[in-house]
Amino acid sequence: MHLGRFNSTESINAVGAFLKTAIIIYESKYGNTEQVAQEIAAGMEEAGKISCTLSKPKDLDPAEVTKFDAILFGCPVHMNRATRGIRGFIKKVGKAGIKRKTGALFETYMGTHNGKAIESMKAVVRNKVPGITLVSEGLSAEVMEMKGPLHEAEALTARDFGRDLGKKLLE
């Protein structure tokens, strides 16, 4: 798992075998969504020859996203939808000419707001980035309080979600 900017040499492992690549782009105010992103990445890498890069939108040029085989977006639910920053970044990615990419969405939420950010991101992806095929309904991870922690089972659920996505990417 790599944090920050993508380096094209990351797609080659120590023996030169090709790896599928995934980027997980997320916003996280208190670290909960970041923890979910890390667990998803770990699960994807456990699935096989997949290299994951994690990045926040502010640290990434949208054109760089085209270099990856899979693109995941995640954020906390904010005002019953995805954060403005992640929605805006998805729109910018749409202008980068994405074609034939695998995608997935995830969110963190409190109370009864599960699914709100996923639906918001899904609408933007479908309207602005038709080159991304969403291969899952998404992952909603519950946070116990505003600043966390995650509900006790959510880290394991996120890792399982990543593993399942990894298997789909390798098919």
Backbone as ProteinMPNN parsed JSONL, in Angstrom:
{"seq_chain_A": "MHLGRFNSTESINAVGAFLKTAIIIYESKYGNTEQVAQEIAAGMEEAGKISCTLSKPKDLDPAEVTKFDAILFGCPVHMNRATRGIRGFIKKVGKAGIKRKTGALFETYMGTHNGKAIESMKAVVRNKVPGITLVSEGLSAEVMEMKGPLHEAEALTARDFGRDLGKKLLE", "coords_chain_A": {"N_chain_A": [[0.848, -1.165, 0.0], [0.511, 2.177, -0.814], [1.043, 5.534, 0.072], [0.055, 8.724, -0.988], [1.451, 10.259, -3.92], [1.307, 8.599, -7.11], [3.637, 6.419, -8.581], [4.889, 5.318, -11.567], [6.496, 3.045, -11.518], [5.478, 1.476, -9.556], [3.789, -0.461, -10.519], [5.158, -2.734, -11.061], [6.373, -5.647, -9.612], [8.861, -7.1, -7.356], [9.905, -9.268, -8.831], [9.297, -8.596, -11.35], [6.727, -9.149, -12.26], [3.564, -8.257, -13.586], [1.343, -6.079, -11.962], [-2.001, -5.416, -11.028], [-3.368, -2.198, -10.623], [-4.639, 0.023, -8.177], [-6.322, 2.941, -7.101], [-7.217, 4.658, -4.231], [-9.195, 7.137, -3.375], [-9.911, 9.551, -1.058], [-11.701, 11.498, 1.422], [-11.232, 12.605, 4.734], [-12.062, 13.676, 7.837], [-11.71, 13.154, 10.615], [-10.206, 10.863, 10.617], [-11.526, 8.432, 10.43], [-12.661, 7.633, 7.909], [-10.303, 7.456, 6.529], [-9.13, 5.274, 7.865], [-10.887, 3.246, 7.043], [-10.346, 3.314, 4.284], [-7.666, 2.427, 4.309], [-7.999, -0.189, 5.263], [-9.552, -1.301, 3.197], [-7.671, -1.151, 1.113], [-5.706, -2.913, 2.127], [-7.153, -5.311, 2.078], [-7.615, -5.559, -0.701], [-5.006, -5.895, -1.638], [-4.399, -8.304, -0.391], [-5.907, -10.003, -1.929], [-4.481, -10.659, -4.192], [-2.234, -10.0, -6.882], [-2.127, -6.997, -6.633], [-1.551, -3.569, -6.454], [-2.032, -0.956, -4.284], [-2.737, 2.505, -4.027], [-3.158, 5.2, -1.866], [-4.842, 8.282, -1.614], [-5.569, 11.706, -0.949], [-7.933, 13.969, -2.347], [-6.901, 16.621, -2.604], [-4.199, 16.214, -2.881], [-3.692, 15.192, -5.362], [-3.46, 15.097, -8.873], [-6.106, 15.131, -11.086], [-5.74, 13.949, -13.627], [-3.826, 11.99, -13.204], [-5.186, 9.808, -12.297], [-5.99, 8.27, -14.414], [-4.039, 6.376, -14.85], [-4.482, 4.099, -13.413], [-5.925, 0.826, -12.806], [-8.189, 0.386, -11.274], [-10.486, 2.504, -9.571], [-11.336, 4.016, -6.625], [-13.6, 5.815, -4.603], [-14.123, 7.616, -1.609], [-15.752, 8.934, 1.334], [-16.875, 10.75, 4.267], [-20.354, 10.861, 5.274], [-21.86, 13.913, 4.727], [-24.012, 16.365, 5.587], [-26.156, 14.82, 4.602], [-25.166, 13.776, 2.181], [-22.45, 13.09, -0.146], [-19.233, 14.568, 0.503], [-18.502, 17.934, -0.527], [-15.956, 18.286, -1.582], [-15.134, 15.699, -2.512], [-17.104, 15.145, -4.398], [-16.639, 17.219, -6.213], [-14.056, 16.54, -7.025], [-14.495, 14.083, -8.308], [-15.912, 14.982, -10.531], [-13.882, 16.422, -11.819], [-12.171, 14.305, -12.455], [-13.726, 13.098, -14.358], [-13.322, 14.746, -16.545], [-10.857, 13.963, -17.364], [-10.8, 11.956, -19.201], [-11.4, 9.202, -18.658], [-11.457, 5.74, -19.291], [-12.855, 2.504, -19.5], [-12.544, 1.52, -16.735], [-12.502, -0.037, -13.516], [-14.57, 0.496, -10.714], [-15.454, 1.624, -7.362], [-17.287, 2.581, -4.406], [-17.254, 4.108, -1.155], [-18.246, 4.904, 2.226], [-18.327, 6.672, 5.373], [-20.475, 6.843, 8.175], [-22.899, 8.134, 10.553], [-25.516, 7.132, 12.779], [-28.621, 7.106, 11.144], [-27.861, 7.65, 8.572], [-26.745, 6.042, 6.622], [-25.64, 5.123, 3.386], [-26.166, 7.528, 2.12], [-23.993, 9.191, 1.204], [-22.866, 7.447, -0.632], [-24.921, 7.162, -2.574], [-24.978, 9.797, -3.507], [-22.344, 10.082, -4.546], [-22.453, 8.044, -6.463], [-24.328, 9.024, -8.308], [-22.897, 11.206, -9.358], [-20.658, 9.91, -10.482], [-21.903, 8.279, -12.434], [-23.032, 10.255, -14.094], [-20.89, 11.947, -14.788], [-18.535, 10.486, -15.158], [-18.575, 8.229, -17.128], [-16.856, 6.233, -17.942], [-16.083, 4.684, -15.825], [-16.891, 1.669, -14.379], [-18.973, 0.734, -11.904], [-18.539, -1.803, -9.625], [-19.726, -2.786, -7.388], [-22.211, -2.389, -4.793], [-21.283, -0.656, -2.968], [-19.717, 0.378, 0.143], [-20.792, 0.981, 3.381], [-19.667, 2.26, 6.3], [-20.069, 2.28, 9.718], [-19.73, 4.857, 12.111], [-19.161, 5.413, 15.516], [-19.32, 7.818, 17.048], [-19.092, 11.358, 16.33], [-16.276, 11.941, 16.085], [-15.343, 9.404, 15.966], [-14.833, 6.212, 17.522], [-14.688, 3.864, 14.694], [-17.44, 1.617, 14.342], [-17.198, -1.511, 15.995], [-17.028, -3.794, 14.221], [-16.479, -2.8, 11.729], [-13.887, -2.357, 10.556], [-12.98, -4.918, 9.847], [-15.037, -5.601, 8.086], [-14.552, -3.722, 6.069], [-12.056, -4.604, 5.157], [-12.772, -7.112, 4.132], [-14.496, -6.235, 2.102], [-12.621, -4.947, 0.462], [-11.051, -7.164, -0.277], [-12.92, -8.658, -1.743], [-13.389, -6.833, -3.846], [-10.814, -6.817, -4.932], [-10.616, -9.432, -5.93], [-12.559, -9.29, -7.961], [-11.329, -7.438, -9.611], [-9.154, -8.873, -10.501], [-10.288, -10.809, -12.093]], "CA_chain_A": [[0.0, 0.0, 0.0], [1.309, 3.389, -0.963], [0.361, 6.775, 0.382], [0.525, 9.862, -1.763], [1.487, 10.248, -5.378], [1.576, 7.363, -7.83], [4.873, 6.332, -9.348], [4.61, 4.255, -12.53], [7.261, 1.832, -11.209], [4.731, 0.693, -8.572], [3.043, -1.537, -11.151], [6.059, -3.866, -11.255], [6.846, -6.12, -8.315], [10.291, -7.406, -7.28], [10.325, -10.223, -9.863], [8.903, -8.068, -12.647], [5.38, -9.549, -12.647], [2.639, -7.147, -13.654], [0.336, -5.942, -10.927], [-3.117, -4.5, -11.256], [-3.196, -1.049, -9.749], [-5.862, 0.67, -7.703], [-6.16, 4.152, -6.313], [-8.315, 4.907, -3.308], [-9.22, 8.583, -3.171], [-10.85, 9.723, 0.051], [-11.619, 12.625, 2.344], [-11.423, 12.131, 6.103], [-11.834, 14.771, 8.782], [-11.259, 12.658, 11.915], [-9.415, 9.645, 10.453], [-12.345, 7.228, 10.286], [-12.724, 7.249, 6.5], [-8.938, 7.047, 6.186], [-8.957, 3.915, 8.373], [-11.631, 2.364, 6.138], [-9.567, 3.259, 3.039], [-6.497, 1.577, 4.55], [-8.462, -1.583, 5.352], [-9.922, -1.715, 1.838], [-6.411, -1.368, 0.386], [-5.099, -4.15, 2.628], [-7.936, -6.42, 1.545], [-7.357, -5.686, -2.144], [-3.666, -6.448, -1.819], [-4.47, -9.705, 0.027], [-6.594, -10.764, -2.974], [-3.552, -11.091, -5.232], [-1.218, -9.079, -7.398], [-2.708, -5.656, -6.74], [-0.861, -2.52, -5.73], [-2.97, 0.132, -3.968], [-2.248, 3.824, -3.642], [-4.173, 6.0, -1.183], [-4.587, 9.701, -1.797], [-6.64, 12.674, -0.735], [-8.099, 14.739, -3.593], [-6.047, 17.817, -2.647], [-2.819, 15.809, -3.165], [-3.7, 14.397, -6.582], [-3.893, 15.666, -10.14], [-7.115, 14.208, -11.623], [-5.231, 13.225, -14.791], [-3.047, 10.842, -12.734], [-6.103, 8.705, -12.02], [-6.102, 7.441, -15.619], [-2.97, 5.368, -14.839], [-4.856, 2.981, -12.549], [-6.93, -0.105, -13.293], [-9.388, 0.548, -10.452], [-10.584, 3.806, -8.917], [-12.312, 4.016, -5.538], [-13.828, 7.103, -3.97], [-14.768, 7.494, -0.306], [-15.85, 10.13, 2.168], [-17.936, 10.666, 5.277], [-21.616, 11.513, 4.938], [-21.885, 15.305, 5.199], [-25.277, 16.996, 5.223], [-26.935, 13.823, 3.858], [-24.596, 13.442, 0.866], [-20.99, 13.064, -0.188], [-18.618, 15.878, 0.715], [-18.339, 18.77, -1.716], [-14.628, 18.052, -2.141], [-15.047, 14.445, -3.272], [-17.978, 15.294, -5.572], [-15.922, 18.068, -7.158], [-12.922, 15.808, -7.583], [-15.028, 13.101, -9.263], [-16.214, 15.733, -11.749], [-12.598, 16.7, -12.481], [-11.71, 13.029, -13.014], [-14.52, 12.897, -15.569], [-12.727, 15.528, -17.636], [-9.542, 13.393, -17.686], [-10.932, 10.952, -20.251], [-11.354, 7.85, -18.096], [-12.087, 4.709, -20.119], [-12.769, 1.091, -19.099], [-11.971, 1.379, -15.392], [-13.314, -0.621, -12.468], [-14.724, 1.466, -9.641], [-16.269, 1.324, -6.185], [-17.514, 3.719, -3.526], [-17.435, 3.794, 0.261], [-18.553, 6.04, 3.069], [-18.517, 6.493, 6.808], [-21.706, 7.524, 8.558], [-23.421, 7.977, 11.919], [-26.971, 7.069, 12.889], [-29.429, 6.547, 10.055], [-27.452, 8.286, 7.321], [-25.997, 5.134, 5.752], [-25.993, 5.113, 1.972], [-26.393, 8.875, 1.584], [-22.827, 9.631, 0.425], [-22.705, 6.526, -1.764], [-25.888, 7.55, -3.602], [-24.529, 11.068, -4.048], [-21.169, 9.821, -5.4], [-22.887, 7.206, -7.581], [-24.948, 9.904, -9.294], [-21.85, 11.992, -10.029], [-19.873, 8.989, -11.324], [-22.706, 7.885, -13.604], [-23.257, 11.401, -14.98], [-19.674, 12.661, -15.18], [-17.413, 9.576, -15.446], [-19.163, 6.984, -17.624], [-15.796, 5.248, -18.177], [-15.898, 3.869, -14.62], [-17.96, 0.713, -14.106], [-19.056, 0.415, -10.475], [-18.688, -3.259, -9.531], [-20.361, -3.152, -6.123], [-23.182, -1.41, -4.299], [-20.57, 0.249, -2.089], [-19.549, 0.017, 1.546], [-21.134, 1.983, 4.39], [-19.038, 1.897, 7.573], [-20.651, 3.089, 10.787], [-18.881, 5.507, 13.102], [-19.927, 5.475, 16.758], [-19.529, 9.227, 17.371], [-18.559, 12.257, 15.298], [-14.831, 11.786, 15.927], [-14.999, 7.996, 15.997], [-14.196, 5.315, 16.56], [-15.548, 3.039, 13.871], [-18.125, 0.522, 15.019], [-16.191, -2.562, 16.175], [-16.892, -4.761, 13.12], [-16.322, -2.136, 10.434], [-12.56, -2.54, 9.956], [-12.987, -6.244, 9.216], [-15.956, -5.518, 6.946], [-13.85, -2.973, 5.018], [-11.019, -5.476, 4.591], [-13.49, -8.092, 3.309], [-14.949, -5.498, 0.924], [-11.439, -4.788, -0.392], [-10.68, -8.474, -0.808], [-13.893, -8.97, -2.79], [-13.083, -5.961, -4.993], [-9.572, -7.301, -5.528], [-10.934, -10.636, -6.709], [-13.242, -8.836, -9.169], [-10.342, -6.765, -10.468], [-8.256, -9.879, -11.073], [-11.03, -11.732, -12.985]], "C_chain_A": [[0.897, 1.233, 0.0], [0.457, 4.592, -0.621], [0.917, 7.868, -0.505], [0.565, 9.599, -3.249], [1.888, 8.895, -5.948], [2.881, 7.486, -8.6], [4.705, 5.14, -10.279], [5.4, 2.977, -12.262], [6.542, 0.956, -10.194], [3.992, -0.472, -9.196], [3.904, -2.763, -11.441], [6.543, -4.335, -9.889], [8.309, -6.546, -8.415], [10.754, -8.375, -8.361], [9.849, -9.797, -11.243], [7.511, -8.479, -13.093], [4.454, -8.341, -12.615], [1.637, -7.214, -12.524], [-0.818, -5.117, -11.467], [-2.909, -3.361, -10.269], [-4.551, -0.453, -9.385], [-5.488, 1.935, -6.953], [-7.43, 4.351, -5.487], [-8.233, 6.371, -2.91], [-10.298, 8.871, -2.127], [-10.654, 11.058, 0.749], [-11.92, 12.082, 3.732], [-11.09, 13.259, 7.063], [-11.216, 14.278, 10.084], [-10.47, 11.346, 11.83], [-10.224, 8.37, 10.271], [-12.408, 6.732, 8.845], [-11.34, 6.823, 6.017], [-8.674, 5.614, 6.657], [-9.689, 2.911, 7.485], [-10.863, 2.213, 4.822], [-8.359, 2.34, 3.19], [-6.891, 0.105, 4.62], [-8.884, -2.119, 3.983], [-8.669, -2.018, 1.032], [-5.749, -2.664, 0.824], [-5.835, -5.365, 2.088], [-7.698, -6.639, 0.066], [-6.005, -6.325, -2.39], [-3.609, -7.917, -1.388], [-5.076, -10.583, -1.063], [-5.641, -11.271, -4.053], [-2.612, -9.986, -5.633], [-1.819, -7.712, -7.703], [-1.898, -4.703, -5.882], [-1.826, -1.36, -5.536], [-2.23, 1.395, -3.557], [-3.411, 4.566, -2.99], [-3.825, 7.466, -1.355], [-5.818, 10.513, -1.424], [-6.747, 13.514, -2.008], [-7.147, 15.925, -3.71], [-4.602, 17.486, -3.011], [-2.662, 15.136, -4.521], [-4.176, 15.209, -7.772], [-4.905, 14.69, -10.739], [-6.632, 13.405, -12.834], [-4.427, 11.986, -14.392], [-3.914, 9.603, -12.534], [-6.218, 7.765, -13.213], [-5.085, 6.306, -15.654], [-3.355, 4.091, -14.096], [-5.925, 2.107, -13.18], [-8.251, 0.049, -12.549], [-9.319, 1.878, -9.713], [-11.69, 3.726, -7.875], [-12.391, 5.407, -4.947], [-14.526, 6.868, -2.636], [-14.759, 8.792, 0.462], [-16.864, 9.879, 3.278], [-19.226, 11.259, 4.706], [-21.562, 12.912, 5.546], [-23.161, 15.944, 4.683], [-26.095, 16.106, 4.272], [-26.44, 13.542, 2.449], [-23.082, 13.374, 0.979], [-20.453, 14.475, 0.017], [-18.472, 16.632, -0.608], [-16.999, 18.486, -2.395], [-14.546, 16.792, -2.98], [-15.942, 14.518, -4.511], [-17.28, 16.137, -6.649], [-14.762, 17.344, -7.816], [-13.398, 14.771, -8.593], [-15.346, 13.794, -10.588], [-14.94, 16.054, -12.529], [-12.024, 15.445, -13.12], [-12.456, 12.74, -14.318], [-13.964, 13.628, -16.771], [-11.39, 14.959, -18.094], [-9.621, 12.288, -18.737], [-10.796, 9.517, -19.766], [-12.092, 6.885, -19.022], [-11.822, 3.337, -19.519], [-12.043, 0.893, -17.763], [-12.992, 0.727, -14.47], [-13.411, 0.404, -11.343], [-15.575, 0.953, -8.5], [-16.306, 2.562, -5.298], [-17.642, 3.243, -2.086], [-17.651, 5.071, 1.047], [-18.441, 5.648, 4.529], [-19.724, 7.332, 7.191], [-21.995, 7.311, 10.039], [-24.937, 7.863, 11.84], [-27.634, 6.425, 11.697], [-29.021, 7.07, 8.683], [-26.709, 7.352, 6.36], [-26.557, 5.15, 4.332], [-26.11, 6.478, 1.334], [-25.213, 9.363, 0.726], [-22.62, 8.74, -0.793], [-23.657, 6.914, -2.886], [-25.478, 8.85, -4.278], [-23.334, 10.878, -4.993], [-21.563, 9.016, -6.639], [-23.506, 8.067, -8.688], [-23.899, 10.703, -10.06], [-21.02, 11.094, -10.943], [-20.664, 8.643, -12.58], [-22.883, 9.028, -14.597], [-21.979, 12.003, -15.538], [-18.506, 11.763, -15.578], [-17.959, 8.236, -15.953], [-18.128, 5.89, -17.916], [-15.474, 4.394, -16.968], [-17.127, 2.98, -14.457], [-17.921, 0.378, -12.62], [-19.401, -1.065, -10.336], [-19.258, -3.722, -8.196], [-21.37, -2.073, -5.767], [-22.523, -0.401, -3.371], [-20.544, -0.251, -0.657], [-19.905, 1.206, 2.418], [-20.578, 1.503, 5.724], [-19.523, 2.845, 8.667], [-19.6, 3.593, 11.768], [-19.729, 5.708, 14.354], [-20.269, 6.902, 17.189], [-18.84, 10.072, 16.314], [-17.074, 12.042, 15.033], [-14.388, 10.329, 15.99], [-15.167, 7.44, 17.387], [-15.22, 4.66, 15.637], [-16.262, 2.032, 14.756], [-17.189, -0.684, 14.972], [-16.009, -3.504, 14.99], [-16.496, -4.118, 11.795], [-14.951, -2.299, 9.778], [-12.486, -3.881, 9.229], [-13.898, -6.257, 7.989], [-15.286, -4.792, 5.779], [-12.771, -3.835, 4.365], [-11.661, -6.527, 3.688], [-13.986, -7.458, 2.014], [-13.79, -5.331, -0.063], [-11.025, -6.096, -1.037], [-11.631, -8.878, -1.944], [-13.667, -8.117, -4.033], [-11.821, -6.431, -5.71], [-9.811, -8.52, -6.405], [-11.637, -10.26, -8.02], [-12.27, -8.185, -10.138], [-9.441, -7.772, -11.156], [-8.951, -10.855, -12.03], [-10.736, -11.455, -14.447]], "O_chain_A": [[1.896, 1.308, 0.716], [-0.717, 4.657, -0.985], [2.123, 7.926, -0.745], [-0.212, 8.798, -3.768], [2.683, 8.156, -5.368], [3.181, 8.523, -9.19], [4.401, 4.043, -9.809], [5.005, 1.913, -12.739], [6.941, -0.189, -9.98], [3.598, -1.394, -8.482], [3.413, -3.735, -12.015], [7.057, -3.543, -9.099], [8.93, -6.367, -9.463], [11.911, -8.305, -8.774], [9.983, -10.553, -12.205], [7.137, -8.181, -14.228], [4.549, -7.501, -11.72], [1.145, -8.287, -12.176], [-0.616, -4.215, -12.28], [-2.332, -3.556, -9.199], [-5.479, -0.434, -10.193], [-4.471, 1.992, -6.262], [-8.549, 4.228, -5.984], [-7.319, 6.788, -2.199], [-11.455, 8.484, -2.294], [-9.586, 11.666, 0.677], [-12.766, 11.201, 3.889], [-9.958, 13.741, 7.094], [-10.297, 14.908, 10.609], [-10.106, 10.779, 12.86], [-9.65, 7.321, 9.983], [-12.227, 5.541, 8.589], [-11.223, 5.924, 5.185], [-8.064, 4.827, 5.933], [-9.159, 1.835, 7.205], [-10.744, 1.104, 4.301], [-8.062, 1.557, 2.288], [-6.183, -0.751, 4.09], [-8.599, -3.27, 3.653], [-8.609, -3.035, 0.34], [-5.279, -3.434, -0.014], [-5.207, -6.343, 1.683], [-7.59, -7.781, -0.382], [-5.869, -7.196, -3.249], [-2.848, -8.695, -1.963], [-4.793, -11.78, -1.12], [-5.968, -12.225, -4.76], [-2.24, -9.139, -4.821], [-1.993, -7.327, -8.859], [-1.596, -4.995, -4.725], [-2.376, -0.837, -6.505], [-1.233, 1.35, -2.836], [-4.526, 4.556, -3.512], [-2.661, 7.853, -1.256], [-6.953, 10.059, -1.568], [-5.74, 13.743, -2.676], [-6.64, 16.206, -4.795], [-3.851, 18.376, -3.409], [-1.61, 14.565, -4.806], [-5.174, 15.924, -7.688], [-4.584, 13.511, -10.888], [-7.085, 12.279, -13.036], [-4.353, 11.029, -15.162], [-3.42, 8.478, -12.597], [-6.513, 6.582, -13.039], [-5.257, 5.358, -16.421], [-2.622, 3.103, -14.149], [-6.73, 2.574, -13.985], [-9.318, -0.139, -13.134], [-8.251, 2.321, -9.288], [-12.836, 3.41, -8.195], [-11.38, 6.095, -4.807], [-15.415, 6.022, -2.538], [-13.885, 9.639, 0.277], [-17.62, 8.909, 3.23], [-19.191, 12.06, 3.771], [-21.258, 13.075, 6.728], [-23.362, 16.051, 3.473], [-26.647, 16.577, 3.278], [-27.22, 13.11, 1.601], [-22.511, 13.571, 2.052], [-21.141, 15.456, -0.264], [-18.335, 16.025, -1.67], [-16.911, 18.448, -3.622], [-13.946, 16.808, -4.055], [-15.572, 14.003, -5.566], [-17.325, 15.811, -7.835], [-14.51, 17.508, -9.009], [-12.765, 14.596, -9.634], [-15.074, 13.241, -11.654], [-14.922, 15.967, -13.756], [-11.451, 15.51, -14.208], [-11.881, 12.201, -15.264], [-14.121, 13.171, -17.903], [-10.839, 15.411, -19.098], [-8.589, 11.739, -19.122], [-10.135, 8.706, -20.414], [-13.2, 7.166, -19.478], [-10.709, 3.041, -19.085], [-11.045, 0.177, -17.691], [-14.198, 0.917, -14.628], [-12.44, 1.103, -11.052], [-16.318, -0.019, -8.643], [-15.477, 3.463, -5.42], [-18.079, 2.122, -1.826], [-17.296, 6.164, 0.607], [-18.456, 4.468, 4.882], [-19.971, 8.392, 6.615], [-21.421, 6.435, 10.686], [-25.565, 8.428, 10.945], [-27.259, 5.327, 11.283], [-29.782, 6.936, 7.725], [-26.109, 7.816, 5.39], [-27.768, 5.185, 4.115], [-26.151, 6.576, 0.107], [-25.425, 9.891, -0.366], [-22.244, 9.22, -1.862], [-23.241, 6.989, -4.043], [-25.616, 8.988, -5.494], [-23.305, 11.433, -6.091], [-21.066, 9.274, -7.735], [-23.232, 7.854, -9.869], [-24.002, 10.859, -11.277], [-20.712, 11.483, -12.069], [-20.125, 8.715, -13.685], [-22.886, 8.803, -15.808], [-21.982, 12.522, -16.655], [-17.585, 12.214, -16.258], [-17.819, 7.218, -15.275], [-18.5, 4.734, -18.117], [-14.67, 3.466, -17.069], [-18.256, 3.467, -14.402], [-16.947, -0.197, -12.135], [-20.416, -1.528, -10.855], [-19.271, -4.919, -7.907], [-21.385, -0.992, -6.356], [-23.137, 0.606, -3.021], [-21.26, -1.185, -0.295], [-19.388, 2.307, 2.225], [-20.979, 0.451, 6.222], [-19.397, 4.064, 8.547], [-18.709, 2.857, 12.192], [-20.884, 6.125, 14.264], [-21.383, 7.164, 17.642], [-18.086, 9.55, 15.493], [-16.657, 11.97, 13.877], [-13.191, 10.047, 16.06], [-15.595, 8.135, 18.308], [-16.428, 4.859, 15.767], [-15.744, 1.64, 15.801], [-16.458, -0.855, 13.996], [-14.894, -3.98, 14.777], [-16.205, -4.828, 10.832], [-14.868, -2.373, 8.552], [-11.978, -3.954, 8.11], [-13.561, -6.859, 6.969], [-15.435, -5.201, 4.628], [-12.598, -3.795, 3.147], [-11.153, -6.804, 2.602], [-13.905, -8.072, 0.949], [-13.951, -5.544, -1.265], [-10.683, -6.127, -2.219], [-11.191, -9.378, -2.98], [-13.745, -8.621, -5.153], [-11.762, -6.442, -6.94], [-9.263, -8.619, -7.503], [-11.348, -10.84, -9.067], [-12.381, -8.365, -11.35], [-9.008, -7.542, -12.285], [-8.284, -11.641, -12.703], [-11.272, -12.133, -15.324]]}, "name": "protein", "num_of_chains": 1, "seq": "MHLGRFNSTESINAVGAFLKTAIIIYESKYGNTEQVAQEIAAGMEEAGKISCTLSKPKDLDPAEVTKFDAILFGCPVHMNRATRGIRGFIKKVGKAGIKRKTGALFETYMGTHNGKAIESMKAVVRNKVPGITLVSEGLSAEVMEMKGPLHEAEALTARDFGRDLGKKLLE"}
